Amino acid sequence: MGIFVFLPLVLPLTAWPIARLAAQRLHPRTATVVLTGVSTVMAVCSTVCLALLVVVGTAQLPGNPLPDGWSDPEVRESVPRHEVAGKAAIPALFAVIGTCGQALLHHYRVRWRAHRALEGLRSTEVAVLPDPQPYAYALPGGLRDRIVVSTTMLACLSSRERRALFAHERSHLAARHHRHLLLVRLAACANPCLLPLRKAVTYTVERWADEDAAQTVASRKVVARAIGKAALVSRSTPAPTLAGLAAPGPLPRRVAALLEPEPAVRTWPPTFTAAGLALWTAATGVLLSATFSANSAFTLLLLLHTATPL
């Protein structure tokens, strides 16, 4: 395996340029899909390589349950500085499993509590709650997807702005934005180098919904006003994996983007531009991560098969 087993752990750094440029140079839908795909693949590859290091590290521990042949010199020497790297990978993998499990548990717990709070209401698309706190968010799952909004939030908006609000939340539900948010959150838990991509996606999913709402109400300014008003009075949505009109994402940037012309829809920017070069760099990083992790897994599998007595 050599040093190649370590590279997928740091190759996510190649995606940092596109994480910064995607929101500025790509259509929000394209940016969300690309960043989610890049972060998911890189997180899987880095976790696979971490698990390979754990196998080598565990085989060195006294009294380990693995076959004796897995601690042979040939297996240990497949990883540079195996004495340190293999053993350090053990707590690192446990940390990855623990943080990802905690993120999943939090996500489903929030959704379960939100659905349970709505049990007594009529099963309609929009749940209007008499609450002095202003909020609005999209709640997926359960028997049906729902939009949850407080009476205080509705009172802050005009009729057209309410239409924009509902169009924004319907976009979140229709495009399953909560899945993108959950995937990038898990990816950042698996590899902290992917945290910039998670932050970028929390912004691009909101921009995606903003653009859909602008098309529905046929006015970008109305959506910008709705966002601005909601931001002034709103509190955060219940969790980072639930999307809402006023959070998350830098609100001034969202309003400024809506006051500009509609972004062009293209799947891939020209190569010799900043965004194009950043995309190719990230794509190369993804390809190398997949290649190195697959090669390392295959190599270690052959070594373990050879070292295991029949």
Rosetta blueprint (number, residue, H / E / L):
1 M L
2 G H
3 I H
4 F H
5 V H
6 F L
7 L H
8 P H
9 L H
10 V H
11 L H
12 P H
13 L H
14 T H
15 A H
16 W H
17 P H
18 I H
19 A H
20 R H
21 L H
22 A H
23 A H
24 Q H
25 R H
26 L L
27 H L
28 P H
29 R H
30 T H
31 A H
32 T H
33 V H
34 V H
35 L H
36 T H
37 G H
38 V H
39 S H
40 T H
41 V H
42 M H
43 A H
44 V H
45 C H
46 S H
47 T H
48 V H
49 C H
50 L H
51 A H
52 L H
53 L H
54 V H
55 V H
56 V H
57 G H
58 T H
59 A H
60 Q L
61 L L
62 P L
63 G L
64 N L
65 P L
66 L L
67 P L
68 D H
69 G H
70 W H
71 S H
72 D L
73 P H
74 E H
75 V H
76 R H
77 E L
78 S L
79 V L
80 P L
81 R L
82 H H
83 E H
84 V H
85 A H
86 G H
87 K H
88 A H
89 A H
90 I H
91 P H
92 A H
93 L H
94 F H
95 A H
96 V H
97 I H
98 G H
99 T H
100 C H
101 G H
102 Q H
103 A H
104 L H
105 L H
106 H H
107 H H
108 Y H
109 R H
110 V H
111 R H
112 W H
113 R H
114 A H
115 H H
116 R H
117 A H
118 L L
119 E L
120 G L
121 L L
122 R L
123 S L
124 T L
125 E L
126 V E
127 A E
128 V E
129 L E
130 P L
131 D L
132 P L
133 Q L
134 P L
135 Y L
136 A E
137 Y E
138 A E
139 L E
140 P L
141 G L
142 G L
143 L L
144 R L
145 D L
146 R E
147 I E
148 V E
149 V E
150 S E
151 T H
152 T H
153 M H
154 L H
155 A H
156 C L
157 L L
158 S L
159 S H
160 R H
161 E H
162 R H
163 R H
164 A H
165 L H
166 F H
167 A H
168 H H
169 E H
170 R H
171 S H
172 H H
173 L H
174 A H
175 A L
176 R L
177 H H
178 H H
179 R H
180 H H
181 L H
182 L H
183 L H
184 V H
185 R H
186 L H
187 A H
188 A H
189 C H
190 A H
191 N L
192 P H
193 C H
194 L H
195 L H
196 P H
197 L H
198 R H
199 K H
200 A H
201 V H
202 T H
203 Y H
204 T H
205 V H
206 E H
207 R H
208 W H
209 A H
210 D H
211 E H
212 D H
213 A H
214 A H
215 Q H
216 T H
217 V H
218 A L
219 S L
220 R H
221 K H
222 V H
223 V H
224 A H
225 R H
226 A H
227 I H
228 G H
229 K H
230 A H
231 A H
232 L H
233 V H
234 S L
235 R L
236 S L
237 T L
238 P L
239 A L
240 P L
241 T L
242 L L
243 A L
244 G E
245 L L
246 A L
247 A L
248 P L
249 G L
250 P L
251 L H
252 P H
253 R H
254 R H
255 V H
256 A H
257 A H
258 L H
259 L L
260 E L
261 P L
262 E L
263 P L
264 A L
265 V L
266 R L
267 T L
268 W L
269 P L
270 P L
271 T L
272 F L
273 T L
274 A H
275 A H
276 G H
277 L H
278 A H
279 L H
280 W H
281 T H
282 A H
283 A H
284 T H
285 G H
286 V H
287 L H
288 L H
289 S H
290 A H
291 T H
292 F H
293 S H
294 A H
295 N H
296 S H
297 A H
298 F H
299 T H
300 L H
301 L H
302 L H
303 L H
304 L H
305 H H
306 T H
307 A H
308 T L
309 P L
310 L L
